[in-house]
Amino acid sequence: MILRLVSLLIVILVVVEPPLRASDESGVPTQFQGHTPGSKLTINYDDLTTVLETTVMRAGQSDRREAPTARPAAGSRIKRGNSKPTRLEGNRVDFHVFLGGNLKMMQRLRDDIAAVPSVLPLGDLNKDEQLAYWLNLYNVTLITQIGKIFPETNLRKFYPTLWDEKVITVSGIPMSLNDMQHKVIIPKFKNPLVMYGMFQGVVGSPNIRRRAFEGRNVWEMLERNAREFVNSNRGARYKWGKLRVSEFYEINAALFPNFEQDLKRHLYKYAYASFRDKVREAKSLRADIDDWYVADLYGGNRAISSANTNGAAMLMSIKSGASGAGGSGGADGGAIESAWFMKMDTLNMNRTRFPIHVVEYLHKKEKRDRKTRVGNVEVEEYETPADESGTQDN
């Protein structure tokens, strides 16, 4: 059985006009400059969404309560897992699923996405579609990079080496994660929201979402990620007149030219009302919040039978589709439909098989879910009963 995901389908509708070469994209490689306003060309990321939906667990919005002191396992003095006060926040990825043959499958998906510009020049896309492309390519590359060193617990020792390794080629240019971030995404789009679309694989990073980015909704998805991060302890905290923020803001300082002033304005814009006043009143700002613990459900520690690493067994079905001119470089140019076999909903949800730090995280998630659970309210229209004098109450 061939271990590969769907070759991307490029849906070609209309090319409105030639690519526009933007003068404000200095520093961006020529191959990635320009865009076509009004272009209806889109890229299909259903295969990537399938992977994300079945390997990412959503944590919900932080309630601003710091995690209590980590406890050792029963009958032990050793504390395993993340001990940071932010450890109960942020989405989790089951990185164990990406071991073995599945890592090769993810690398194939990464290479398929990287090959898109060899079929369709990025300049023929509108700018939103280009942004979705770069964010998806960044995230799938990040997952494959972590897959190479997993299981690991703290990724600090791999930074920036893992992010500097040139592992993909786009339009003939060898690229690393940092190349995509600092040579294309930041200088081309120049909007602070783009930093929330680049998952770093650690608890302290902006969230990875359960769906791939698409041009039609990329900015809406980034705004949601921004609000979640700004209003979490991973993103920003206030105490005694001091505002502490994630060090990822400093890593992305190019998005905030006047760093403290621009960042405070940005945080104020996306902060909830209860936090907004604190942002405005802060007398100082320091980028020193970090949590480099891997954003894996098991915290990098291998649980008993925690994942099936047989790539063939992870696929429920693979079937060839019709050949199409819009393929992204697959061997047969056709579409292959596939489904990830394991789902986070059913993966070892027997709590007795989880280490204590996993149980703690899931318990916290359940409490947040109960607080935000949506209910139904029915409203009926009725007439006010008349009083004894025969007139109706006003």
Buried (B, 14 or more C-beta within 10 A) or exposed (E): EEBBBBBBBBEBEEBEEEBBEBEEBEEBBEBBBBBBEEBBBBBBBBBBBBBBBBBBBBBBBBBBEBBEEBEEEEEEEEBBBBEBBBBBBBBBBBBBBBBBBBBBBBBBBBBBBBBBBEBBBBBBBBBBBBBBBBBBBBBBBBBBBBBBBBBBBBBEEBBEEBBEBEBBEBBEBEBBBBBBBBBBBBBBBEEBBBBBBBBBBBBBBBBBBBBBBBBEEBBEBBBBBBBBBBBBBBBBBBEEEEBBBBBBBBBBEBBBEEBBEBBBBBBBBBBEEEBBEBBEEBEEBEBEBBBBBBBBBBBBBEBEEBBBBEBBBBBEEBEEBEEBEBBBBBEEBBBBBBBBBBBBEEBBEEEEEBBBBBEBBBEBBEEBEEEEEEEEEEEEEEEEEEEEEEEEEE
